[in-house]
């Protein structure tokens, strides 16, 4: 292209008439691009000035974007902050630098920035009225991200909405309900309304299961039957331990409340259903009756009692007894017994999937915890990672080696024992982000906190 332009200039320069018109056209173009199109303050701006200003602004924008990428990976990423916090800081820094860069470019270009103050104030008032809801949600998003009343992964309830927080943006928050429906909730709603956060600080939550048994039931057996079910469920924590409270003498039943603690509050409805299934089987196993509301009608009239007795005598026929061979009775009883066993087997969930039952029977959880925390146990001390200090914690890989050495376990069994301690609410990852793993991850005992 440059070669053709040079050739064109050379050819047109040879012919005087064409050279004259060429120079006229060039003068018009130069004057069009260099003449002021508008003035701002005391300085006029031409098309060439505007093009150069736009180019310089685009270059500044690209430079800021490149700096933000380095800022996120090399600086903010090392702090270990949550992704939403990193995104917000990067957003504020990026647009702050862009705003500052535009002011510097205008100053270098000779534009009096103070002359723009009146225009900016008028536009600010108009935009403020028109976008006040967006601005409200934007500021609410910043408050949520830095004050962190809710975090990604929390199980929350806002009004009638209940679900898990998936992402916190600057304008809205994304929630997934238990029905797997995605909800986009404006951030201002979390600050203007009451929010029930089941996972705030500590995700451990209590679940209450009401139970009623018939009058005349032996309380000791009721307590044993119900607590056996609670302690055998794999999702019920052993610390705090399940409790059974005797609430009241009801109209038709003795009313109890089973209180259990779980680590994942979003599973409370499912857990309550499973416990009800198991409690029904356990109460039937111990011969404890579950009552239903009933009313007794007492008739005091002698005439009515005489009429009823006479009617009963006339309409009552002697029941015929059927004869069954002993072999048939024996088979029937065996079928019923097998059916009851099948029901119990279907409702029984193994507390540990990867550990052989013989190994589990040989391990006392309470004794194991005491040994792990003892002088010859795992190394429990304050540890540092990146910018954070985590007090009184131990390393997962070191705990696995200790379990393998002291309990005579293989690698998979040792990891499963560690996961059992997490499931039962005895230990946890210091940030509650990982299950028990044979890696350089920090875990701590709840009793140490």
Residue pairs with C-beta under 8 A, 6 or more apart in sequence:
9 22
12 18
12 19
12 22
13 19
13 22
32 47
33 46
33 47
33 48
34 46
34 48
35 46
36 44
36 45
36 46
37 44
37 45
37 46
37 47
37 50
38 44
38 45
39 45
40 111
40 112
40 115
40 116
41 111
41 112
41 115
42 112
43 110
43 111
43 112
45 53
49 109
53 105
53 109
56 105
57 101
57 102
57 105
60 98
60 101
60 102
60 105
61 98
61 101
64 94
64 97
64 98
64 101
65 94
67 97
68 90
68 93
68 94
68 97
71 90
71 93
72 86
72 90
76 86
76 89
76 90
77 86
78 386
78 387
79 386
79 387
80 385
80 386
80 387
80 388
81 89
82 151
82 152
83 152
84 145
84 151
84 152
84 167
84 168
84 169
85 145
85 146
88 141
88 142
88 145
88 146
88 170
91 170
103 113
106 113
106 116
107 113
128 135
133 186
133 188
134 171
136 188
137 170
137 171
137 172
137 186
137 187
137 188
138 170
138 171
138 187
140 186
140 187
140 188
140 190
140 191
141 168
141 169
141 170
141 171
141 172
141 173
141 187
142 170
143 191
144 150
144 168
144 173
144 187
144 190
144 191
145 168
145 170
149 190
149 195
149 197
149 200
150 156
150 165
150 168
150 173
150 190
150 195
150 197
150 200
151 165
151 168
151 199
152 165
152 166
152 167
152 168
153 164
153 165
153 199
154 164
154 165
154 197
154 198
154 199
154 200
155 162
155 163
155 164
155 197
155 198
155 199
155 203
155 264
155 265
155 266
156 162
156 163
156 164
156 165
156 175
156 195
156 196
156 197
156 198
156 199
157 195
157 196
157 198
158 185
158 189
158 190
158 193
158 194
158 195
158 196
159 193
161 175
161 177
161 183
161 185
162 177
162 178
163 175
163 176
163 177
163 178
163 181
163 183
164 175
164 176
164 266
165 173
165 174
165 175
166 174
166 175
166 176
166 182
167 173
167 174
168 174
168 187
169 187
170 187
171 186
171 187
172 184
172 185
172 186
172 187
173 184
173 185
173 187
173 190
174 182
174 183
174 184
174 185
175 182
175 183
175 184
175 185
176 182
176 183
177 183
178 266
178 269
198 205
198 265
198 266
199 265
203 263
203 264
203 265
203 432
204 237
204 240
204 261
204 262
204 263
204 425
205 261
205 262
205 265
205 268
206 259
206 260
206 261
207 259
207 260
207 261
207 262
207 268
207 271
207 272
208 257
208 258
208 259
209 257
209 258
209 259
209 260
209 272
209 275
209 276
209 279
210 247
210 255
210 256
210 257
210 258
211 226
211 255
211 256
211 257
211 258
211 279
212 250
212 252
212 253
212 254
212 255
212 256
212 290
212 291
213 222
213 253
213 254
213 256
213 283
213 288
213 289
213 290
213 291
214 253
214 254
214 288
214 289
214 290
214 291
215 252
215 253
215 254
215 291
217 254
217 288
217 289
218 288
219 246
219 254
221 286
221 287
221 288
222 244
222 254
222 256
222 283
222 286
222 288
223 244
224 286
225 279
225 282
225 283
225 285
225 286
225 288
226 244
226 256
226 258
226 279
226 282
226 283
227 242
227 244
228 282
229 275
229 278
229 279
229 282
230 236
230 242
230 244
230 258
230 260
230 275
231 238
231 241
231 242
232 278
232 348
232 351
233 260
233 271
233 274
233 275
233 278
233 349
233 351
234 349
234 350
234 351
234 352
234 423
235 262
235 263
235 264
235 267
235 271
235 423
236 242
236 260
236 261
236 262
236 271
237 260
237 261
237 262
237 263
237 423
237 424
237 425
238 365
238 424
238 425
238 426
239 424
239 425
239 426
239 446
239 447
240 261
240 425
242 258
242 259
242 260
242 261
243 258
243 259
244 256
244 257
244 258
244 259
245 256
245 257
245 259
246 254
246 255
246 256
247 255
247 256
247 257
248 255
249 255
251 293
252 291
252 292
252 293
252 294
253 290
253 291
258 275
258 279
260 271
260 275
261 425
262 268
262 271
263 422
263 423
263 425
274 349
277 347
278 347
278 348
280 290
281 343
281 344
281 347
283 289
283 290
285 344
299 305
299 308
324 332
351 360
351 420
351 423
352 360
352 416
352 420
353 416
354 412
354 413
354 415
354 416
354 419
355 413
355 416
355 417
355 420
356 413
359 409
359 413
363 407
363 417
365 420
365 421
365 424
365 426
368 407
368 417
369 421
369 426
369 445
371 377
371 406
372 378
372 399
372 402
372 445
373 380
373 445
373 447
373 448
377 402
378 394
378 395
378 398
378 399
378 402
379 394
379 395
379 398
380 392
380 393
380 394
380 444
380 445
380 448
381 392
381 393
381 394
382 389
382 390
382 391
382 392
382 393
383 389
383 390
383 393
383 395
383 442
384 390
385 442
390 430
390 442
390 444
391 444
392 444
392 445
392 448
392 449
393 430
393 442
393 443
393 444
394 442
394 443
394 444
395 440
395 441
395 442
395 443
396 418
396 436
396 437
396 438
396 439
396 440
396 441
396 442
396 443
397 438
397 439
397 440
397 441
399 414
399 418
399 443
400 411
400 414
400 415
400 418
400 438
403 409
403 413
403 414
403 417
403 418
404 410
404 411
404 414
407 414
407 417
409 417
411 438
414 438
415 436
415 437
415 438
418 427
418 436
418 443
419 435
419 436
421 427
421 436
422 428
422 429
422 435
422 436
422 443
425 446
426 445
426 446
427 436
427 443
427 444
427 445
427 446
428 443
428 444
428 446
429 435
429 441
429 442
429 443
430 442
430 443
430 444
434 441
436 443
